[in-house]
Amino acid sequence: MHRLFLLRALVVVVAGLGGLSAAAPPVCAQGQCIAAMVNDLPITGFDLSQRVRFALLASRVADTADNRDRIGQQVLRNMIDERLQLADAKRNGISVSRGEVDERLRQIEQANGMPPGGFEQVLRGAGISINVLRSQIEANIAWSKLVLRKVRGGIGVTEPEIDEALRQIKSNAGKSENRVAEIFIAVDRPDQADEALRTARRIVEQLRAGAPFAAMVQQFSSGASAAAGGDLGWVLPGTLDPAVDAAIARLGVNQVSDPVRTQAGWHILKLLAQRSIGQPGNPAGIRLNMVQLLLPLPNNSSPEEIERQKGVAQGLMSRSKSCADLRRVCNGTKGCTSADSESVALGALPPAIAEAARTAGIGQSLGPYQAGNAIQIVAVCSREGDGGLPSRDAVERGIQSSKLEAAARRYMRDIRRNAVVDIRKNCRI
């Protein structure tokens, strides 16, 4: 299931900018007119016009007056949500430092092979201020922190819930499991439903015309999953709203659904991948969450140096009974580095490690192995698909993620309902 990560979605947005050009920036008809007041915070017509241009650029939609009008209302709603999220984060003592935003921008540039400042250059060439992206990043980071503090702590998963989920998985053995992404357009009041549907239909048109799904998610989705590119992860039949389940069942891989109505709003769904629910005795279906430790070796190491580092590795292994132990002892060992790897296919591992990892106990240290100029230790932190079933830990994470998504939507709905929002119709972009 999805996690609250911002980087992935924004990286895809950046990828959608390459090779695009833009006309001169539109000018707000009334200069710095106010497009909306969100409690006591203004959104100016210039702010809105910049954000609309960014949304058009990222989604590869032509920047025309008609298209600006088409998406302007939804972009404004998202900007209103961001103002509300930032204000609520501030009320709860949550802040986002300039350094955190800078670091996220740096990560985006690195992931796209850009030099420092490269993203700002791309936007400047299109007549868009980097502050458009910085403010979006700030709001997303603040919202993620807020959800973790205010919502996540109240979410628990019981053993009977895990048992029931495993029972459903067993009963669905041999059927398809789907990896799904969504764009969610919230409907908080009945009088919003028709306008939200029109927005959803326009988004579907643009997606089917070639707009990148993750970029459209980042610009238009109001779901908690927007921070992960809309990715809901692998979902089983019967675990989502019946209307959503029915729509997914009609999709082929990479197809996009028509808007689907639920009590919360409109959903646009994309089927990212499909796989059969694991069958016993099929090692190809096993996926591992692992931790890896590396102890460096000098260049052109002698046999004695290799054996010495293997001895250090064996000492670390002897003091470790879990993945947490392994990370801890590495932190206290000079030169040692550790890294976590999630959902690693068993078949993607070197044969010697794969054979040991298939039957190793959870948290058991494996090795030491020589890997280039390093001595390697690995441990399996959880195993999915073993014997045809995901681990109880994996099922628990999935249930918790679904509950978190629903709770975050309810929390955002309450924030909206308690806000005073004045949209100025006479401020056009």
N, C-alpha and C positions, 0 to 999 in steps of 0.2 A: 504494500500500500504506500501511498505518497508520504513524503516528509516535507516539513516546512523549509525548503531551500529556495533562495532567491537566485543564486548564481546561474543555475541551469537555464532558467527561463530567459534571463537577460542576455546570456551568451547567444541564444538562438536569435534574439532580436538584433544583436549586432551583426550576425551573419546575414540577416536580411537587408542590410544597408548597402552592401557592396555594389558598386557599379550603378547606383541610382543617382539621378540628378533631380533638382527641384527648382521651381520657379521662385521669383522673389517673394519674400514673406508677405502674407496678407496683412493689411493694416486694419486695426479696429476702427470702425466707422466713427467712433466717438473718443478716440485716443485711449486714455486709461479709464474707460467706462467700467462699471462693476457688472460682471456677468452673474455673480451670485454672492450672497452673504451667508456664511456658514457660522452660526452663532455670531460672534463678533469678528470673524476672519473673512476678509474679502478674497474673491477670485476675480482678477481683472480680465477684461476682454483680451488684453495682450497675452496674459498667462494662458488663457484658453486657446487662443490662436496658435501659440507655440506648441502646446501639447497636442492639438489636433494635427498639426503638421508632422510632429514626431510619430504619431499613430499612423498616419497615412504612409510615411516613409518606411516605417518598420514593417507594415503589412503589405507593402508594395502596391498600394492603391494610388492611382493618379491624383495629384493635388489639384482638384477643380473645385469651383464654388459649390457645385452640386454635391460632390463627395464630402466637402467640409460640412455642409448642412446635414447630410445623412448621418454622419457619425458624431457631430458636435454634441448632441444631447447626451449620448452615452459617455463620451469622454468627460463631459462636465459632471455627470453623476459619479464617475470614478474619482475625479478630482475632489468632489465634495466628500466622498468616503475617506479619501486620504487625509483631508483636513480634520475630519472627525476622529480618525484613528490617531493622528499625531496629538490632537488635543486630549483624547482620553489617555494616551500613553503618558503625557505630561502630568495629568491629574493623578496618575498612579506612580509618579516618581520615576518614570522610564524616560531616558533620553538617548539620543543617537549622536555620537560625536562626529565631528568633521573627519577625524581619522578613520572611523569605521566606514564612512562613505568613500573616502579616498582609497581605502584598502579594497573595497568591493569593486570600485572602478579599475583598480590595478589588476585584480583577478580577471575581470572581464577582458581587459586588453591583453593580458598574457594568454588567456584561453583562445584568443582570436589572432595570436601572432602579431599584435600591434605593439609599437613602442610606447613608452609613457607619453600620455597626451594624445595618442592616436585617435581615441574615440572622440575627443573634443574637436579634433581637426575634421573628422567626418561630418559631425553635426554642424560645425561652423560653415563648411562648404555648402550645406543645405539651408543656411540661414536660420539655424536653430541654436539656441543657447544651451550649453552643457548643463545649466541649472535645471532645465526641464528633466533631464535624467537624474540629476543629483536629488531633486525633491522627490522623485518617484522611488529612488533607492531608499532615501531616508524614511519615507512612509512605510515601505515594505519591511524594513528592518524593525521599525518601531512596532508595527502590527505583529510581526513574528514574536518579538519579546513580550508583547502584551498578551497574546494568546497563550504563550507558555506560562506566564505568571498567573493570569486570571482564570484561564479555562482548563489548562491541562491538569492542574493539581486536583480538580474535582472529578476526574475521569478514572474510573477503575474497571477492571475486567475480572469477572468471577470465574472460578473453576468450572461451574456448570455452563457458563457461556462458551468457554473453550471446548468443553466436551460436546456441546451441541454443534459448534462449528465443525469440529472434526467428524461428527456423525454425518453432517451434510456433505462434507468432502468425500467421505467413504461412499455415500449413496450416489454421488455424482461421478464416481470413478469411470474413466473412459470417455466422459463428456469433455467439452471444451471449456477452458478457463481463458478469460479475456483480459488483456491489458488495455485499459481505457483512459483516455484523456477527455476533459470536458471544459467548455466555456459556460459559465453560469451567470445568468442575468437575474438578479434578485427581484422579487415582487413582494413588497411589504404591505401594499394596500390593493384592494380589488381594482381601483381606478387606474392603477399603473400597468395592469396586465396587457392591455392592447398595445400601448406604446412599447413595452418591453418586447412583445412579440414582433413588432415591426423591426425593432433593433436586431433581434435574434435572426430574423429572416435576411436582413441585409448582411449580417456577418456570415451566414451560410452561403449567400451568393458570392461573397468575396473569397471565402475559403475554396469554394468549388471552381473559382476562377484562378486559383493558384496562390492566394495569400498564405503565408506560413502559419500553421496552426498555433505554434507556441508564441509567435509574435502577437497574434490576435488575442490569445489568452492574456498576455501581459498587459495589453492595452484595454481590454474590454471586460474580462471576467472579474466578478466580485466574489468568487469562491476562495476559501482558504487555499485550495489546491493551485491557485494562480501562481503562487511563489515557487511551485515545482513544475511550471510549464503546463499546468492543468492535469498532470499525471495522477490518476487515482491508483496506480499500481495494478497488480493482478487481482481480478475480482471473480468470484464464483457466481454461477447462476443462482438467483434467489437472495442475494445479499444486498441488493440495492432496491430502490423504489420499483414497484412492479412495472410502471410505465417506462422507466429507464432500462430495466432488464429487457423488456420486450423490444425496445428500440435497438439495443445492442445485439440482440439475437438476429436482427435483420441485416446487420452490417457485414460487409467483407472487410478484410484488412486494408487499412488506409482510407476507408470510406468515412464520410461525415454524415451524420443524421440530420433530418429536419429538426426544428426546435421541439423539445419534449417538455410538456407541462407537468410539474409536480406542485405540491402545496407551497414549496419555498420559492419557486420561480420557474424560469425557462432554462433548459439544459441543451447544449449542443455537444454531441458526443463524437469522438473519433476512436475507431478501433485500431490500436497501435500494433497489436500482435495477438496471436492465438496459439494455445498449446493444449494438448490433452492432459487432463488431470492425472498425475503420476500413478503408474501401475506397479505393484510389487515386483521386485526382481529386475527393475529397469534402471541400472546405474546412470544412464544418460540423463535421467531426470533429476539427479541429485545436485543441489547447489549449496555452497558452503559460505558462511560468514567466518572470516579468518583473521588472525593477527599474525604479522610477520616481524621477526627481529633480524637485524643485520649487524654483524660485527666486522668492521673493515679489515682487509688484508693489505699489506704493502704491495706495490707493483713487483712482479717477478718474485713472489714469496717463495721462500725455501720450504722444504717439507717440515722443518722444525717449527717455522713460524705458523704454518697451517695447523700443525698439531697443537701448538700452544693456544691458538684462538679456539680450536675445537674444545680444548679443555675448559676455557673460560665459558664457552657456550654450554657445555655439560653442567658446569657449576650453576649457571642460571636456570637450566632446566630442572635441576634437582631441588631448587627453591620455589618452583612454580607448580601450582595445582589448578590454575584457572587462567583464562585470558587476562583478567585483571592483574593477577600476580605477575604474569609475563611482562606486561607493560611496566609494572612498578619496578621490577628488578632491572629492566632495561634502562629506565630513567636514572637509576643509581649507578650505571656502569659507563665508564668513559668510552666515548666513540660509538656506543650502541644507539641505533635508531629503530623505531617501531612504526608500523603502519597497519591500518585496518583495511581489509578488502571485503566487499559485500557481494553476495549472490554470485560467487565464482563457480562456474560449471566444473564439475569434477573432471571432465575430460580435457579441460584447458590446462590442468596442472601437469608438471613433469610426471612421468609414469611412477617413479619411486614415491613421490609425495602423494600422488593420487591414490595409490594402493594403500598407503598407511592412513591417509585421511578418511578413506571410505569407512573404516571400522574403528578408528580411534575414538576414545572417550571424549566427551565435550570438555574442553579446557586442557586436554593432555598435550604436553609439548612433544613435538616431532622433530627429529634431526639428531645432531647437526648435519647440515648439507653444505657443500661448497657451491656457491653461486657466483661465478666470476671472481671479482676481487673482494669477496665477502664470505663469511660463514653465516648460514641462514638457519633460523629456528622458526617453525610455524606451529600454530595451534588452531583447532577448529572450535569456534565459539558457538555456532549453532549449525544445524544441518537440515536442509529442506528437501523434501522429495524422497527421503530415505524410507524404503519399504512402501513407497507409493503415497506417503503422507508428509505434509510439512511438519516441522517440529512444533511443539506446544508454544515455544517462545515466539515462533514466526506467526502462529495463529493469534496469539495474544497481541502482538504488535499490530496485526491487521485490524483486529476488532477495535483496539484503542485508537488507531488512525481514523477509522470510520466515525467513531464517537467524537473525536476531536474535530473533524470536519463539520459535523452537524452542530456541535456546541459553538464553534467559532461563527457559524452562520447565524445562530440564534443571538449570540452576543452582539454581532454587528447589526442585526435587525433592531435590537433594543437601543443601541447607540443612535441609530437613525431616528427611531421613534421619539427619543428624548431631545433631539436637536431642533433648533430653530433655523430653518433654511429658507432663504428668500432668493428665488431665481428671477433675475431681471430680464424680461423678454425683449426689452428695447436695446439691449447691448448685443450687437451682432459682430461676428468675426469675419 
